[in-house]
Amino acid sequence: MCDTLVALGNSTKDGNVIFGKNSDRPSNEVQLITYAPSTKHSMGEEVKCTYISIPQVSETIAVLLSQPWWMWGAEMGTNKYDVVIGNEAVYTYERLRNTGLLGMDLLRLGLERGKNAKEALDIITNLLEEFGQGGGCSYDDPSWMYHNSFLIADPEEAYVLETADEWWIAENVKNVRSISNELSIRGKGDIRRRGIIQHAIEKGYSKDDDDFDFAITFCGSTPSIVQYSRGGKATYLLNNSKGKITSKMMMEFLRDHQAGICMHGGFESTGSQVSHLRKEKKSIHWFTGTTLPCLSTYKPYTFPIGKKKSYKPGPYIKVNSDWVWCKNASNKLFSKKNELINIENEIILKVNELVAQEGKLSVEDFDNEMELINLKAWEKSLELL
């Protein structure tokens, strides 16, 4: 259960794309900020994803991921070309498969292989058609399976991609967009898998070509637009703030409790990402690296990652109690919310001051300063623990 949002440059305060996602997962599932550098691979090499292995490409792109500890894939992340992706669980009339690529595997593969949003979209859809999606999506409950939707963005554009087993459809985002845990693309979309309409007719989902409406055709219900639903509230927040949206505002959207965008309980917002995708300048990616955005601070990252705090990519065999996420996974921070906000505001101010000096600094000096701010953000947050 998740929410992913994006605002294109025509809807933000500074004209740059801003992306955000909460990853809602089982509340005890650790989610790590992991980094995989660019790597060259041998011909014939395979990559072992969560459940299946597939052919590796000659070179993978450096990626920064927010990754459930036990799987190969990731819930959200970015790469050094400033492509960002978030995925959602969706449920359709199509069958669920016991094995295949997890939606999270497809997300990581899209980031490791795609240099822009459209390229990542094509990579994910090609892999989906060739290898299919499937497998248990929870370490503790392998029977929990679902299909996936994705929001894919770069500094220029964004796409919504929605799937039903091996079938898919995509929409080019025009200004603002959010996705939640339901199909949302209406009509025939902007791009779709060849044969999808005929398939829907043959399965009895749609009467004919004119009757085809993907969201309704493949799940039988109309997407929710009411403000008390997570998807409806996310859409309202974006539309109501067009032209004013900032990274800080996106962080606050992801902390919304009225509709449960910031989710508490057995399922919880176990990780969160906000990315400020700046054209021709270094994009700034903010990750909590801890559970519950309302009880976390966002920490800034830029490429190259260098010594900024991250872990090696999973999967891991077992949970390590020394991981920061494990130390933070407690409502004991509720009484320290004001302190958390103050720390975050201080870090945002430092980043803004650095960005204001960007043209006067060498690339190396800018990277070094951002590294120090990242480490200070983690240090300040850990002091509260």
C-alpha positions in Angstrom: 0.0 0.0 0.0 1.7 3.2 -1.2 1.3 6.6 -2.7 3.5 8.1 -5.4 3.2 11.7 -6.6 4.8 13.9 -9.2 4.6 17.5 -10.2 6.2 18.6 -13.6 8.0 21.8 -14.0 4.9 23.6 -15.2 3.4 23.0 -11.7 6.3 23.6 -9.3 7.6 26.9 -7.8 11.0 26.8 -9.5 10.1 25.0 -12.8 11.8 21.7 -11.9 10.1 18.3 -11.5 9.4 17.2 -8.0 8.7 13.5 -7.2 7.6 11.9 -3.9 6.7 8.5 -2.6 5.8 6.8 0.7 6.4 3.1 0.8 3.7 1.4 2.8 4.8 -2.1 3.9 4.4 -4.4 6.9 5.3 -2.3 9.9 8.2 -4.6 11.0 9.9 -4.8 7.6 13.2 -2.9 7.6 13.8 -0.7 4.6 17.4 0.4 3.8 19.0 3.2 1.8 21.3 1.2 -0.4 23.8 2.2 -3.1 25.0 0.2 -6.1 27.8 1.8 -8.2 28.0 1.6 -12.0 29.3 -1.8 -12.9 30.5 -3.5 -16.1 29.4 -7.1 -16.6 30.7 -10.1 -18.6 29.0 -11.4 -21.7 26.6 -14.2 -20.7 26.3 -13.1 -17.1 23.0 -13.3 -15.3 21.5 -11.2 -12.5 19.8 -13.0 -9.7 16.6 -11.1 -8.9 14.4 -11.9 -5.9 13.0 -15.2 -7.4 14.4 -15.6 -10.9 17.6 -14.9 -12.8 17.6 -13.0 -16.1 20.4 -12.0 -18.6 22.5 -9.1 -17.3 23.4 -6.0 -19.5 27.0 -5.0 -20.3 26.9 -2.2 -17.8 24.5 -1.1 -15.1 23.9 2.4 -13.9 24.7 3.6 -10.4 21.5 3.6 -8.3 20.4 4.8 -4.9 17.5 2.7 -3.6 15.1 2.4 -0.7 15.0 -1.3 -0.4 13.2 -3.9 1.8 16.0 -5.8 3.4 15.1 -9.3 2.1 14.6 -8.7 -1.7 16.7 -7.8 -4.6 14.4 -5.1 -5.9 13.4 -1.8 -4.3 10.3 0.2 -3.5 11.7 3.4 -4.9 14.9 5.0 -5.9 16.9 7.1 -8.4 19.9 6.7 -10.6 22.9 8.9 -11.6 20.9 10.2 -14.6 18.2 11.4 -12.2 15.5 8.9 -13.3 13.2 8.2 -10.3 10.6 5.4 -10.0 8.1 4.4 -7.4 5.7 1.4 -7.6 2.3 0.5 -6.2 0.4 -2.7 -5.6 -2.7 -3.0 -7.8 -5.2 -5.8 -8.2 -6.8 -6.8 -11.5 -8.8 -9.6 -13.1 -5.7 -11.2 -14.5 -4.0 -14.1 -12.8 -1.3 -13.8 -10.1 1.8 -15.9 -10.8 3.8 -17.7 -8.1 7.1 -16.7 -9.6 8.5 -14.1 -11.9 10.0 -10.6 -11.4 8.6 -8.7 -8.5 7.4 -5.2 -9.3 10.2 -4.0 -7.1 12.7 -6.0 -9.2 11.3 -4.3 -12.3 11.8 -1.0 -10.6 15.4 -1.6 -9.9 16.1 -3.0 -13.3 14.5 0.1 -14.8 16.8 2.3 -12.8 19.9 0.2 -13.4 19.4 0.2 -17.2 17.4 3.4 -18.1 19.0 6.8 -18.8 15.7 8.7 -19.0 12.1 8.1 -18.0 11.0 6.8 -21.4 13.9 4.4 -21.7 13.2 3.0 -18.2 9.5 2.6 -19.2 10.5 0.6 -22.3 12.9 -1.5 -20.3 10.3 -2.4 -17.7 7.6 -3.2 -20.2 10.0 -5.4 -22.3 11.1 -7.3 -19.3 7.5 -7.7 -18.1 6.5 -9.2 -21.5 9.5 -11.5 -21.6 9.7 -12.7 -18.0 6.4 -11.9 -16.4 5.7 -10.6 -12.9 5.0 -12.7 -9.9 6.1 -14.1 -6.5 5.4 -13.4 -2.9 5.8 -9.8 -2.0 6.3 -10.1 1.8 9.0 -12.0 3.7 6.6 -13.1 6.4 3.7 -13.8 4.0 4.7 -15.2 0.6 1.0 -15.6 -0.3 0.7 -11.9 -0.6 1.0 -11.2 -4.3 -0.1 -8.4 -6.6 0.3 -6.6 -9.9 2.1 -3.3 -10.1 1.8 0.3 -11.3 4.7 2.7 -11.6 5.4 6.4 -11.7 8.6 7.1 -13.7 10.1 10.5 -13.9 13.2 12.4 -15.0 14.0 16.2 -15.1 11.9 16.6 -18.3 8.9 14.3 -18.1 7.0 11.6 -16.3 4.9 8.5 -17.1 2.4 6.4 -15.3 2.7 2.7 -16.1 0.0 0.3 -15.0 0.1 -3.5 -15.4 -2.2 -6.5 -15.3 -0.1 -9.6 -15.3 1.8 -9.3 -18.6 -0.4 -6.6 -20.0 0.4 -2.9 -19.6 -0.7 0.6 -20.5 1.0 4.0 -20.0 0.1 7.6 -19.7 2.3 10.7 -20.3 1.9 13.0 -17.3 0.8 16.5 -18.3 1.2 18.5 -15.1 0.6 16.7 -11.7 -0.2 13.1 -11.1 -0.5 10.6 -8.3 -1.0 6.9 -8.1 -2.2 4.7 -5.2 -3.3 1.1 -4.9 -5.8 1.0 -7.8 -5.7 1.2 -11.5 -6.1 4.8 -12.6 -5.4 5.2 -16.4 -8.7 5.9 -18.1 -9.5 5.1 -21.7 -6.8 3.7 -23.9 -3.9 5.6 -22.4 -1.1 7.1 -24.5 1.0 3.9 -25.0 -0.1 0.3 -24.5 0.9 -3.2 -25.2 -0.2 -4.4 -28.7 -3.2 -6.6 -28.5 -4.4 -5.5 -25.0 -7.8 -4.3 -26.3 -8.4 -7.6 -28.2 -7.3 -9.5 -25.1 -9.8 -7.6 -23.0 -12.6 -8.4 -25.5 -11.7 -12.1 -25.6 -11.7 -12.3 -21.8 -15.1 -10.6 -21.6 -13.7 -7.6 -19.7 -14.8 -5.2 -22.6 -17.6 -5.4 -25.1 -15.6 -3.8 -27.9 -13.0 -1.3 -28.8 -15.2 1.7 -27.9 -16.0 0.1 -24.5 -12.4 -0.2 -23.5 -11.5 1.9 -20.4 -8.4 0.4 -18.8 -9.0 1.1 -15.2 -12.6 -0.1 -15.3 -12.0 -2.8 -17.9 -9.2 -4.6 -15.9 -10.5 -4.3 -12.4 -14.2 -3.4 -12.6 -14.1 -0.2 -10.5 -13.7 3.5 -11.0 -10.6 5.1 -9.5 -11.4 7.0 -6.2 -11.4 10.8 -6.4 -12.8 11.6 -2.9 -10.5 13.5 -0.6 -10.8 11.0 2.3 -9.1 8.3 0.1 -5.4 8.3 -0.1 -5.4 8.6 -3.9 -8.1 11.3 -3.9 -6.3 13.4 -1.2 -2.9 13.2 -3.0 -4.6 14.4 -6.2 -6.3 17.2 -4.3 -3.1 18.3 -2.6 -1.2 18.4 -6.0 -4.0 20.2 -7.9 -4.6 22.7 -5.1 -0.9 23.7 -5.0 -0.1 23.9 -8.7 2.6 26.5 -9.4 3.7 26.6 -5.8 5.0 23.0 -5.1 8.4 22.7 -3.5 10.4 19.8 -2.1 9.4 20.8 1.4 5.7 20.9 0.4 6.0 17.4 -1.1 7.4 16.2 2.2 4.4 17.6 4.0 2.0 15.9 1.5 3.6 12.6 2.4 3.0 13.3 6.1 -0.7 13.7 5.6 -2.7 11.8 8.2 -6.3 13.0 7.3 -6.5 10.4 4.5 -3.7 8.2 5.7 -1.0 9.0 3.1 1.3 8.7 6.1 0.1 5.3 7.2 0.3 3.9 10.7 -0.6 0.5 12.0 0.1 -3.1 10.8 0.9 -1.6 7.4 3.1 1.5 7.8 4.9 4.1 5.7 8.3 2.4 6.3 10.3 4.6 3.9 9.9 7.9 2.0 11.6 9.7 -0.8 11.3 13.2 -2.3 13.4 14.1 -5.4 14.0 17.6 -6.8 15.0 16.9 -10.4 16.9 19.9 -11.5 17.6 20.4 -15.2 21.3 20.8 -16.0 22.2 21.0 -12.3 22.6 18.3 -9.6 19.3 16.9 -8.6 18.7 16.6 -4.8 17.1 13.4 -3.5 15.7 13.3 0.0 15.3 10.0 1.8 14.1 9.3 5.3 15.8 5.9 5.6 13.6 5.4 8.6 9.9 4.5 9.2 7.0 7.0 9.3 7.8 10.3 7.6 5.9 12.2 10.3 8.5 10.9 12.8 11.5 11.1 10.5 13.8 13.7 8.9 14.6 13.7 5.2 18.3 13.5 4.4 19.8 14.9 1.2 21.7 12.9 -1.4 23.3 13.9 -4.7 25.4 11.8 -7.1 28.2 10.8 -6.7 27.1 9.2 -3.4 30.7 9.1 -2.0 30.6 8.8 1.7 27.0 9.7 2.2 25.3 7.2 4.5 24.1 4.1 2.7 24.3 0.3 2.8 25.3 -2.3 0.3 22.4 -3.4 -1.8 20.4 -6.4 -0.7 19.1 -9.0 -0.4 20.3 -9.7 3.1 19.9 -13.0 4.9 18.7 -11.5 8.2 18.0 -8.2 9.9 20.8 -6.5 11.7 19.7 -4.7 14.8 22.4 -2.1 14.3 20.7 -0.8 11.2 19.5 2.8 11.8 16.0 1.8 10.7 15.8 -0.6 13.6 16.8 2.0 16.1 14.2 4.5 14.7 11.3 2.1 14.4 9.6 3.3 17.5 6.9 5.9 18.4 9.2 7.1 21.2 10.0 9.9 18.8 6.4 11.2 18.9 7.3 13.5 21.8 10.3 14.9 19.8 8.3 15.9 16.7 9.2 19.6 17.1 12.9 18.7 17.4 12.7 16.6 14.3 11.1 19.4 12.3 13.7 21.8 13.5 16.5 19.5 12.4 14.9 19.0 9.0 14.4 22.7 8.5 18.0 23.4 9.5 19.2 20.8 6.9 16.9 22.2 4.2 18.3 25.7 4.9 21.9 24.4 4.6 21.1 22.7 1.3 19.4 25.9 0.0 22.4 28.0 1.0 24.7 25.5 -0.8 22.6 25.5 -3.9 22.6 29.3 -3.9 26.5 29.1 -4.1 26.5 26.3 -6.6 27.7 28.4 -9.5 30.6 29.8 -7.5 31.9 26.4 -6.3 33.8 23.7 -8.1 31.9 20.5 -8.6 34.3 18.8 -6.2 33.7 21.4 -3.5 29.9 21.2 -4.0 30.0 17.4 -3.6 32.1 17.6 -0.5 29.8 20.1 1.1 26.7 18.0 0.3 28.4 15.0 1.8 29.0 16.9 5.0 25.4 18.0 5.1 24.2 14.5 4.6 26.3 13.1 7.4 25.3 15.9 9.7 21.6 15.2 8.9 22.0 11.6 10.0 24.1 12.6 13.0 21.5 15.0 14.2 18.7 12.5 13.7 20.5 9.8 15.6 21.2 12.1 18.5 17.5 12.1 19.2 17.6 8.3 19.6 
